[in-house]
């Protein structure tokens, strides 16, 4: 560890193309490191300063670690990275969560462990469903619990910053805690200016459902062009508002229609832009037409939002045109429960964007669902729940042998993600996994958001730590 008067040095290491340079840029608040999909773009060590909760640290962006013949460029790049590890006070070991743990990750994790340096394991590109399994697989590297982030989009940087400060043993006036957003140079527009990151809300739905009218109603001004012609909105447009002290960034997206009906090039790009907005939103408001509710395309969009792990709120627009409101509402809730069973109790709010009714209820549902989507449950509480769930309904015996679930933890939020460790994980029936998932929802009050629940073979990964 460095002397208190010295600036701590942090080496960002990992195999090529896992996002080390993007993370370097994010933490330093610069674009000093070139970023591309081309592996091996970074060849030399690059250094920069970052302010983490007011504490200055020195970051070193390294070339990707990879096997190479003696004397080659790749070999020299690897030696440069190993020198950076030796000189560092802390190592950020970065993996690509979407690719999962590769043999190269395993080999280079061994090098990092042998260095004896403190390590923070970073699972980058963890946004969306594709990254979930990779985050869980990262436990196998033996470098502690991974921190899921998206360096490109700034997700998880607060948790990462708090862990860096804790690993370096730095005392800061702001006393960072896990789960709190980082106050780094990357998210402060001006020195000393405090900024609360807004909730990113994408409004999606079929063409002509009233998305732009809803945005205008929420903003209180005619920001978007509206009209009866479907397809007026061509790209995702961001607008900011503050609701009861909470900053919101709204994205009005192009209407999503069936692929067979998408012909014009500009519209194809619009649909792609809307899908990108879903992937990088935090809450998605699916706007449906009360007179034509839950058509096939509405449900397809709902399933896509759930697959991406985003928080979902259903807004039923043009409610002022419905005569039998209570009957219609009951029918809508039943259809929603039957058609989107993997995410029970999704909030359903009746609104009229044109007459501006139901908007407060919609905003309250967005903020509440966002809080649930970010909820973290302490590990001791989870394991007490597991004991009780097992005692109420023991796992079935497979080939005469009882399957033992030993330990559960929550490696990440956004959405809440849980991993249980047990023997013969592959033999546990899906019906029992569903029982555990439903029990988790009920016990810890997690309605209306996707849950990730996975099983991994092995003992308690923290038993020897």
Secondary structure, DSSP 8 states (H G I E B T S, - for coil): ---TTS-EEEEEE-STTSSHHHHHHHHHTS--S---SSTT---S-EEEEEEETTEEEEEEE--------TTSHHHHHHHHHHHHHHH-SEEEEEEETTT---HHHHHHHHHHHHHT-EEEEEEES--STHHHHHHHHGGGGSS-S-EE-BTTTTBTHHHHHHHHHHHHT---TT---TTS---BTTT-SSTT------EEEEEE-STTSSHHHHHHHHHTS--S---SSTT---S-EEEEEEETTEEEEEEE------GGG--SHHHHHHHHHHHHHHHH-SEEEEEEEGGGTT-HHHHHHHHHHHHTT-EEEEEEE-GGG-SSHHHHHHHHHHHHHHHTTTSTT-EEEE-BTTTTBSHHHHHHHHHHHHHHHT----HHHHHHHHHHHHHHS---EETTEE--EEEEEEEETTTTEEEEEETTGGGS-HHHHHHHHHHHHHHHT-TTS--EEEEEESS-TTTT-
